Amino acid sequence: MALVKGTDLRIFVGTKVIANETTCDIELSTTMIDTSSKDSGVWETAIPGRKAWNLSATAQLDYADGGANYTYDELLAAWMDQTELTVSFKTAATGATVLTGLAYVESVPVKGGDQEIATVDIKLKGNGPLTKTTQA
């Protein structure tokens, strides 16, 4: 088993990494459907329903960064235009798991504290299935 360094996990939009990421997260969830009845006794019962997924990241705000990186300005444009993006959650390591799907920018709030680098908290809402492949 090879442990994964958090530093190596990145969110990609198309082939570009999100610029200046400091953290990234993926949330995978299933809505549970209650099947409890009088026959269940004191125990609740359920079956799985719909699945959902979301990506989030915090990045340092830099208007000038670009090229191989997906910038705040590009995220803002995707949010304003309600553009569906192809996104991936992965490392660059050969043989690593890659999770890919379509998502919309749900929110991109900017925070600026005194004597701190301004940051943007990025929330991407998965739209449809998430596929699992292996990094070549």
Secondary structure, 3 states (H helix, E strand, C coil): CCCCCHHHCEEEECCEEECCEEEEEEEEEEEEEECCCHHHCCCCCEEEEEEEEEEEEEEECCCCCCCCEECHHHHHHHHHHCCCEEEEEECCCCCCEEEEEEEEEEECCEECCCCCCCEEEEEEEEEEEEEEEECC
